[in-house]
Amino acid sequence: MSYVEELFALKGKTAVAIGGGGVLAGKMAEGLARAGADIAILDLNPDNAQKQADECRKAGVKTLAVKVDASSKEELRAAADTILAKLGRVDILINAPGINSSTPFLDIEEEEYDKIMRVNLKSIFLACQIFGKIMIDQGEGGSIINISSASSAPPLSKVFTYSITKAGVNNLTQNLAREWAPFKVRVNALAPGFFPAEQNRKILTPERTADIMRHTPMARFGDAEELVGAVIWMSSPKAASFVTGAIIRVDGGFTAMTI
Protein backbone atom coordinates (compact mmCIF):
# COMPACT_ATOMS: atom_id res chain seq x y z
CA MET A 1 0.00 0.00 0.00
CA SER A 2 1.39 3.40 -0.97
CA TYR A 3 1.72 6.30 1.46
CA VAL A 4 -1.31 8.05 -0.03
CA GLU A 5 -3.41 4.87 0.05
CA GLU A 6 -2.47 4.28 3.67
CA LEU A 7 -3.24 7.89 4.58
CA PHE A 8 -6.80 7.70 3.29
CA ALA A 9 -7.62 4.00 3.75
CA LEU A 10 -10.77 3.30 5.76
CA LYS A 11 -10.65 -0.50 5.82
CA GLY A 12 -11.94 -1.79 9.15
CA LYS A 13 -14.09 1.30 9.70
CA THR A 14 -17.88 1.49 9.59
CA ALA A 15 -19.67 4.54 8.22
CA VAL A 16 -23.30 5.50 8.73
CA ALA A 17 -24.93 7.74 6.11
CA ILE A 18 -28.19 9.30 7.28
CA GLY A 19 -30.12 10.45 4.24
CA GLY A 20 -27.88 8.10 2.32
CA GLY A 21 -30.64 7.19 -0.11
CA GLY A 22 -30.35 10.67 -1.61
CA VAL A 23 -28.11 11.82 -4.43
CA LEU A 24 -25.42 13.65 -2.47
CA ALA A 25 -25.13 11.52 0.68
CA GLY A 26 -25.43 8.41 -1.47
CA LYS A 27 -22.42 9.43 -3.52
CA MET A 28 -20.49 10.22 -0.33
CA ALA A 29 -21.30 6.73 0.96
CA GLU A 30 -20.07 5.19 -2.29
CA GLY A 31 -16.79 7.06 -1.90
CA LEU A 32 -16.32 5.81 1.64
CA ALA A 33 -17.08 2.27 0.48
CA ARG A 34 -14.42 2.53 -2.24
CA ALA A 35 -12.00 3.66 0.48
CA GLY A 36 -12.75 0.40 2.33
CA ALA A 37 -15.38 1.33 4.94
CA ASP A 38 -18.40 -0.85 5.64
CA ILE A 39 -21.56 1.17 5.06
CA ALA A 40 -24.96 1.55 6.73
CA ILE A 41 -27.46 3.53 4.68
CA LEU A 42 -30.24 5.11 6.75
CA ASP A 43 -33.13 6.76 4.95
CA LEU A 44 -36.85 7.40 5.30
CA ASN A 45 -37.35 5.72 1.91
CA PRO A 46 -36.42 2.03 2.33
CA ASP A 47 -36.21 1.37 -1.41
CA ASN A 48 -33.71 4.18 -1.91
CA ALA A 49 -31.73 2.98 1.10
CA GLN A 50 -31.51 -0.56 -0.25
CA LYS A 51 -30.63 0.61 -3.75
CA GLN A 52 -27.74 2.68 -2.41
CA ALA A 53 -26.56 -0.10 -0.10
CA ASP A 54 -26.46 -2.43 -3.10
CA GLU A 55 -24.41 0.13 -5.01
CA CYS A 56 -21.92 0.46 -2.13
CA ARG A 57 -21.61 -3.32 -1.88
CA LYS A 58 -20.00 -3.36 -5.33
CA ALA A 59 -16.86 -2.02 -3.63
CA GLY A 60 -16.55 -5.34 -1.77
CA VAL A 61 -17.58 -4.05 1.66
CA LYS A 62 -20.36 -5.02 4.05
CA THR A 63 -23.49 -2.91 3.74
CA LEU A 64 -26.79 -2.49 5.50
CA ALA A 65 -29.99 -0.59 4.64
CA VAL A 66 -32.23 0.68 7.44
CA LYS A 67 -35.49 2.62 7.18
CA VAL A 68 -35.50 5.42 9.73
CA ASP A 69 -37.23 8.69 10.49
CA ALA A 70 -34.16 10.66 11.53
CA SER A 71 -36.25 13.10 13.55
CA SER A 72 -37.24 10.26 15.92
CA LYS A 73 -34.77 9.47 18.68
CA GLU A 74 -36.37 6.08 19.22
CA GLU A 75 -35.95 5.11 15.57
CA LEU A 76 -32.36 6.34 15.52
CA ARG A 77 -31.60 4.29 18.65
CA ALA A 78 -33.15 1.20 17.08
CA ALA A 79 -31.16 1.77 13.88
CA ALA A 80 -27.95 2.16 15.89
CA ASP A 81 -28.63 -1.12 17.70
CA THR A 82 -29.14 -2.87 14.36
CA ILE A 83 -25.90 -1.43 12.98
CA LEU A 84 -23.90 -2.51 16.02
CA ALA A 85 -25.42 -5.99 15.91
CA LYS A 86 -24.67 -6.50 12.21
CA LEU A 87 -21.58 -4.36 11.50
CA GLY A 88 -20.03 -4.23 14.97
CA ARG A 89 -19.10 -0.55 15.35
CA VAL A 90 -19.54 3.01 14.14
CA ASP A 91 -16.53 5.18 13.21
CA ILE A 92 -17.94 7.70 10.74
CA LEU A 93 -21.26 9.51 10.54
CA ILE A 94 -22.44 11.34 7.44
CA ASN A 95 -25.30 13.38 8.88
CA ALA A 96 -27.32 14.47 5.85
CA PRO A 97 -31.10 14.55 6.32
CA GLY A 98 -32.56 17.53 4.53
CA ILE A 99 -35.56 19.19 2.89
CA ASN A 100 -35.94 22.62 1.30
CA SER A 101 -38.55 25.21 0.38
CA SER A 102 -38.57 28.50 -1.50
CA THR A 103 -41.77 29.85 0.07
CA PRO A 104 -41.57 33.68 0.40
CA PHE A 105 -40.87 34.70 3.99
CA LEU A 106 -44.26 36.28 4.75
CA ASP A 107 -46.04 33.20 3.38
CA ILE A 108 -44.21 30.58 5.45
CA GLU A 109 -46.69 28.69 7.61
CA GLU A 110 -45.75 27.31 11.01
CA GLU A 111 -46.25 23.76 9.78
CA GLU A 112 -43.68 24.23 7.01
CA TYR A 113 -41.24 25.98 9.35
CA ASP A 114 -41.54 23.26 11.99
CA LYS A 115 -41.10 20.46 9.45
CA ILE A 116 -37.91 21.94 7.97
CA MET A 117 -36.49 22.63 11.43
CA ARG A 118 -37.34 19.08 12.52
CA VAL A 119 -35.75 17.38 9.53
CA ASN A 120 -32.74 19.64 8.95
CA LEU A 121 -31.68 20.52 12.48
CA LYS A 122 -33.36 18.32 15.07
CA SER A 123 -32.38 15.19 13.12
CA ILE A 124 -28.74 16.31 13.00
CA PHE A 125 -28.82 17.03 16.74
CA LEU A 126 -30.33 13.65 17.62
CA ALA A 127 -27.99 11.66 15.38
CA CYS A 128 -24.99 13.37 16.97
CA GLN A 129 -26.30 12.32 20.39
CA ILE A 130 -26.89 8.71 19.40
CA PHE A 131 -23.85 8.01 17.25
CA GLY A 132 -21.48 10.39 19.01
CA LYS A 133 -22.03 8.49 22.26
CA ILE A 134 -21.25 5.23 20.48
CA MET A 135 -17.95 6.67 19.24
CA ILE A 136 -17.08 8.00 22.68
CA ASP A 137 -17.92 4.68 24.35
CA GLN A 138 -15.81 2.76 21.82
CA GLY A 139 -12.82 4.79 23.01
CA GLU A 140 -11.12 5.03 19.63
CA GLY A 141 -12.42 8.38 18.38
CA GLY A 142 -14.38 8.92 15.22
CA SER A 143 -15.52 11.42 12.63
CA ILE A 144 -18.90 13.16 12.36
CA ILE A 145 -19.56 15.11 9.18
CA ASN A 146 -22.68 17.24 9.37
CA ILE A 147 -24.01 18.44 6.05
CA SER A 148 -24.45 22.19 6.05
CA SER A 149 -24.80 24.49 3.04
CA ALA A 150 -23.23 27.48 1.35
CA SER A 151 -26.51 29.18 2.33
CA SER A 152 -25.68 28.85 6.03
CA ALA A 153 -23.85 32.17 6.34
CA PRO A 154 -24.49 34.92 3.77
CA PRO A 155 -28.04 35.15 2.35
CA LEU A 156 -27.27 33.39 -0.92
CA SER A 157 -30.75 32.15 -1.71
CA LYS A 158 -34.35 32.83 -0.70
CA VAL A 159 -34.74 29.61 1.24
CA PHE A 160 -35.24 31.22 4.61
CA THR A 161 -36.00 28.35 6.96
CA TYR A 162 -33.47 26.08 5.25
CA SER A 163 -30.74 28.70 5.71
CA ILE A 164 -31.63 29.10 9.40
CA THR A 165 -31.32 25.35 9.96
CA LYS A 166 -27.95 25.20 8.23
CA ALA A 167 -26.62 28.08 10.33
CA GLY A 168 -27.71 26.00 13.32
CA VAL A 169 -25.85 22.99 11.94
CA ASN A 170 -22.65 25.07 11.80
CA ASN A 171 -23.07 26.21 15.40
CA LEU A 172 -23.85 22.69 16.62
CA THR A 173 -20.82 21.35 14.74
CA GLN A 174 -18.40 23.79 16.32
CA ASN A 175 -19.81 23.37 19.82
CA LEU A 176 -19.52 19.59 19.60
CA ALA A 177 -16.01 19.85 18.14
CA ARG A 178 -14.95 21.63 21.31
CA GLU A 179 -16.94 19.31 23.59
CA TRP A 180 -15.72 16.03 22.12
CA ALA A 181 -12.12 16.84 21.19
CA PRO A 182 -10.84 15.12 24.38
CA PHE A 183 -12.48 11.91 23.15
CA LYS A 184 -10.87 12.19 19.68
CA VAL A 185 -14.31 12.46 18.10
CA ARG A 186 -13.83 15.03 15.36
CA VAL A 187 -16.92 17.01 14.32
CA ASN A 188 -16.82 18.95 11.07
CA ALA A 189 -19.32 20.21 8.53
CA LEU A 190 -19.38 20.02 4.75
CA ALA A 191 -21.08 23.01 3.11
CA PRO A 192 -21.95 22.24 -0.51
CA GLY A 193 -22.87 25.00 -2.93
CA PHE A 194 -25.40 24.34 -5.65
CA PHE A 195 -25.62 20.66 -6.52
CA PRO A 196 -28.78 19.59 -8.39
CA ALA A 197 -30.67 17.10 -6.21
CA GLU A 198 -34.27 16.19 -5.48
CA GLN A 199 -34.67 18.77 -2.73
CA ASN A 200 -33.74 21.76 -4.90
CA ARG A 201 -34.87 20.87 -8.40
CA LYS A 202 -38.18 22.70 -7.94
CA ILE A 203 -36.48 25.99 -7.05
CA LEU A 204 -33.91 25.84 -9.87
CA THR A 205 -35.97 27.78 -12.41
CA PRO A 206 -34.16 29.08 -15.52
CA GLU A 207 -34.08 32.53 -13.94
CA ARG A 208 -32.69 31.22 -10.64
CA THR A 209 -30.13 29.09 -12.47
CA ALA A 210 -28.92 32.10 -14.46
CA ASP A 211 -28.57 34.11 -11.25
CA ILE A 212 -26.54 31.33 -9.60
CA MET A 213 -24.22 31.10 -12.58
CA ARG A 214 -23.57 34.85 -12.49
CA HIS A 215 -22.37 34.50 -8.90
CA THR A 216 -20.38 31.28 -9.30
CA PRO A 217 -16.80 31.84 -10.54
CA MET A 218 -16.65 28.31 -11.94
CA ALA A 219 -19.91 29.02 -13.82
CA ARG A 220 -21.46 25.58 -13.31
CA PHE A 221 -23.25 23.39 -10.80
CA GLY A 222 -21.30 20.90 -8.75
CA ASP A 223 -21.31 17.18 -9.42
CA ALA A 224 -21.96 14.89 -6.45
CA GLU A 225 -18.69 13.06 -7.10
CA GLU A 226 -16.87 16.32 -6.31
CA LEU A 227 -17.90 16.02 -2.66
CA VAL A 228 -16.24 12.64 -2.19
CA GLY A 229 -12.64 13.81 -1.77
CA ALA A 230 -13.52 16.17 1.08
CA VAL A 231 -15.60 13.49 2.80
CA ILE A 232 -12.85 10.85 2.61
CA TRP A 233 -10.31 13.36 3.90
CA MET A 234 -12.49 14.39 6.86
CA SER A 235 -13.28 10.74 7.61
CA SER A 236 -9.65 9.63 7.71
CA PRO A 237 -8.23 9.38 11.24
CA LYS A 238 -4.76 9.90 9.76
CA ALA A 239 -5.23 12.55 7.08
CA ALA A 240 -7.50 14.80 9.18
CA SER A 241 -6.40 13.88 12.70
CA PHE A 242 -6.08 17.55 13.78
CA VAL A 243 -9.15 18.85 11.93
CA THR A 244 -12.27 19.50 13.98
CA GLY A 245 -14.83 22.30 14.03
CA ALA A 246 -14.15 23.11 10.39
CA ILE A 247 -16.82 24.21 7.91
CA ILE A 248 -15.52 22.97 4.56
CA ARG A 249 -17.15 24.74 1.61
CA VAL A 250 -17.36 22.99 -1.76
CA ASP A 251 -19.17 25.59 -3.83
CA GLY A 252 -17.24 26.60 -6.93
CA GLY A 253 -16.31 29.93 -5.31
CA PHE A 254 -19.89 31.04 -4.64
CA THR A 255 -19.36 31.86 -0.96
CA ALA A 256 -16.07 33.68 -1.54
CA MET A 257 -17.70 35.86 -4.18
CA THR A 258 -20.69 36.84 -2.04
CA ILE A 259 -19.30 37.30 1.48
C-alpha positions as a printed Julia matrix, in Angstrom:
259×3 Matrix{Float64}:
   0.0    0.0     0.0
   1.39   3.4    -0.97
   1.72   6.3     1.46
  -1.31   8.05   -0.03
  -3.41   4.87    0.05
  -2.47   4.28    3.67
  -3.24   7.89    4.58
  -6.8    7.7     3.29
  -7.62   4.0     3.75
 -10.77   3.3     5.76
 -10.65  -0.5     5.82
 -11.94  -1.79    9.15
 -14.09   1.3     9.7
 -17.88   1.49    9.59
 -19.67   4.54    8.22
 -23.3    5.5     8.73
 -24.93   7.74    6.11
 -28.19   9.3     7.28
 -30.12  10.45    4.24
 -27.88   8.1     2.32
 -30.64   7.19   -0.11
 -30.35  10.67   -1.61
 -28.11  11.82   -4.43
 -25.42  13.65   -2.47
 -25.13  11.52    0.68
 -25.43   8.41   -1.47
 -22.42   9.43   -3.52
 -20.49  10.22   -0.33
 -21.3    6.73    0.96
 -20.07   5.19   -2.29
 -16.79   7.06   -1.9
 -16.32   5.81    1.64
 -17.08   2.27    0.48
 -14.42   2.53   -2.24
 -12.0    3.66    0.48
 -12.75   0.4     2.33
 -15.38   1.33    4.94
 -18.4   -0.85    5.64
 -21.56   1.17    5.06
 -24.96   1.55    6.73
 -27.46   3.53    4.68
 -30.24   5.11    6.75
 -33.13   6.76    4.95
 -36.85   7.4     5.3
 -37.35   5.72    1.91
 -36.42   2.03    2.33
 -36.21   1.37   -1.41
 -33.71   4.18   -1.91
 -31.73   2.98    1.1
 -31.51  -0.56   -0.25
 -30.63   0.61   -3.75
 -27.74   2.68   -2.41
 -26.56  -0.1    -0.1
 -26.46  -2.43   -3.1
 -24.41   0.13   -5.01
 -21.92   0.46   -2.13
 -21.61  -3.32   -1.88
 -20.0   -3.36   -5.33
 -16.86  -2.02   -3.63
 -16.55  -5.34   -1.77
 -17.58  -4.05    1.66
 -20.36  -5.02    4.05
 -23.49  -2.91    3.74
 -26.79  -2.49    5.5
 -29.99  -0.59    4.64
 -32.23   0.68    7.44
 -35.49   2.62    7.18
 -35.5    5.42    9.73
 -37.23   8.69   10.49
 -34.16  10.66   11.53
 -36.25  13.1    13.55
 -37.24  10.26   15.92
 -34.77   9.47   18.68
 -36.37   6.08   19.22
 -35.95   5.11   15.57
 -32.36   6.34   15.52
 -31.6    4.29   18.65
 -33.15   1.2    17.08
 -31.16   1.77   13.88
 -27.95   2.16   15.89
 -28.63  -1.12   17.7
 -29.14  -2.87   14.36
 -25.9   -1.43   12.98
 -23.9   -2.51   16.02
 -25.42  -5.99   15.91
 -24.67  -6.5    12.21
 -21.58  -4.36   11.5
 -20.03  -4.23   14.97
 -19.1   -0.55   15.35
 -19.54   3.01   14.14
 -16.53   5.18   13.21
 -17.94   7.7    10.74
 -21.26   9.51   10.54
 -22.44  11.34    7.44
 -25.3   13.38    8.88
 -27.32  14.47    5.85
 -31.1   14.55    6.32
 -32.56  17.53    4.53
 -35.56  19.19    2.89
 -35.94  22.62    1.3
 -38.55  25.21    0.38
 -38.57  28.5    -1.5
 -41.77  29.85    0.07
 -41.57  33.68    0.4
 -40.87  34.7     3.99
 -44.26  36.28    4.75
 -46.04  33.2     3.38
 -44.21  30.58    5.45
 -46.69  28.69    7.61
 -45.75  27.31   11.01
 -46.25  23.76    9.78
 -43.68  24.23    7.01
 -41.24  25.98    9.35
 -41.54  23.26   11.99
 -41.1   20.46    9.45
 -37.91  21.94    7.97
 -36.49  22.63   11.43
 -37.34  19.08   12.52
 -35.75  17.38    9.53
 -32.74  19.64    8.95
 -31.68  20.52   12.48
 -33.36  18.32   15.07
 -32.38  15.19   13.12
 -28.74  16.31   13.0
 -28.82  17.03   16.74
 -30.33  13.65   17.62
 -27.99  11.66   15.38
 -24.99  13.37   16.97
 -26.3   12.32   20.39
 -26.89   8.71   19.4
 -23.85   8.01   17.25
 -21.48  10.39   19.01
 -22.03   8.49   22.26
 -21.25   5.23   20.48
 -17.95   6.67   19.24
 -17.08   8.0    22.68
 -17.92   4.68   24.35
 -15.81   2.76   21.82
 -12.82   4.79   23.01
 -11.12   5.03   19.63
 -12.42   8.38   18.38
 -14.38   8.92   15.22
 -15.52  11.42   12.63
 -18.9   13.16   12.36
 -19.56  15.11    9.18
 -22.68  17.24    9.37
 -24.01  18.44    6.05
 -24.45  22.19    6.05
 -24.8   24.49    3.04
 -23.23  27.48    1.35
 -26.51  29.18    2.33
 -25.68  28.85    6.03
 -23.85  32.17    6.34
 -24.49  34.92    3.77
 -28.04  35.15    2.35
 -27.27  33.39   -0.92
 -30.75  32.15   -1.71
 -34.35  32.83   -0.7
 -34.74  29.61    1.24
 -35.24  31.22    4.61
 -36.0   28.35    6.96
 -33.47  26.08    5.25
 -30.74  28.7     5.71
 -31.63  29.1     9.4
 -31.32  25.35    9.96
 -27.95  25.2     8.23
 -26.62  28.08   10.33
 -27.71  26.0    13.32
 -25.85  22.99   11.94
 -22.65  25.07   11.8
 -23.07  26.21   15.4
 -23.85  22.69   16.62
 -20.82  21.35   14.74
 -18.4   23.79   16.32
 -19.81  23.37   19.82
 -19.52  19.59   19.6
 -16.01  19.85   18.14
 -14.95  21.63   21.31
 -16.94  19.31   23.59
 -15.72  16.03   22.12
 -12.12  16.84   21.19
 -10.84  15.12   24.38
 -12.48  11.91   23.15
 -10.87  12.19   19.68
 -14.31  12.46   18.1
 -13.83  15.03   15.36
 -16.92  17.01   14.32
 -16.82  18.95   11.07
 -19.32  20.21    8.53
 -19.38  20.02    4.75
 -21.08  23.01    3.11
 -21.95  22.24   -0.51
 -22.87  25.0    -2.93
 -25.4   24.34   -5.65
 -25.62  20.66   -6.52
 -28.78  19.59   -8.39
 -30.67  17.1    -6.21
 -34.27  16.19   -5.48
 -34.67  18.77   -2.73
 -33.74  21.76   -4.9
 -34.87  20.87   -8.4
 -38.18  22.7    -7.94
 -36.48  25.99   -7.05
 -33.91  25.84   -9.87
 -35.97  27.78  -12.41
 -34.16  29.08  -15.52
 -34.08  32.53  -13.94
 -32.69  31.22  -10.64
 -30.13  29.09  -12.47
 -28.92  32.1   -14.46
 -28.57  34.11  -11.25
 -26.54  31.33   -9.6
 -24.22  31.1   -12.58
 -23.57  34.85  -12.49
 -22.37  34.5    -8.9
 -20.38  31.28   -9.3
 -16.8   31.84  -10.54
 -16.65  28.31  -11.94
 -19.91  29.02  -13.82
 -21.46  25.58  -13.31
 -23.25  23.39  -10.8
 -21.3   20.9    -8.75
 -21.31  17.18   -9.42
 -21.96  14.89   -6.45
 -18.69  13.06   -7.1
 -16.87  16.32   -6.31
 -17.9   16.02   -2.66
 -16.24  12.64   -2.19
 -12.64  13.81   -1.77
 -13.52  16.17    1.08
 -15.6   13.49    2.8
 -12.85  10.85    2.61
 -10.31  13.36    3.9
 -12.49  14.39    6.86
 -13.28  10.74    7.61
  -9.65   9.63    7.71
  -8.23   9.38   11.24
  -4.76   9.9     9.76
  -5.23  12.55    7.08
  -7.5   14.8     9.18
  -6.4   13.88   12.7
  -6.08  17.55   13.78
  -9.15  18.85   11.93
 -12.27  19.5    13.98
 -14.83  22.3    14.03
 -14.15  23.11   10.39
 -16.82  24.21    7.91
 -15.52  22.97    4.56
 -17.15  24.74    1.61
 -17.36  22.99   -1.76
 -19.17  25.59   -3.83
 -17.24  26.6    -6.93
 -16.31  29.93   -5.31
 -19.89  31.04   -4.64
 -19.36  31.86   -0.96
 -16.07  33.68   -1.54
 -17.7   35.86   -4.18
 -20.69  36.84   -2.04
 -19.3   37.3     1.48
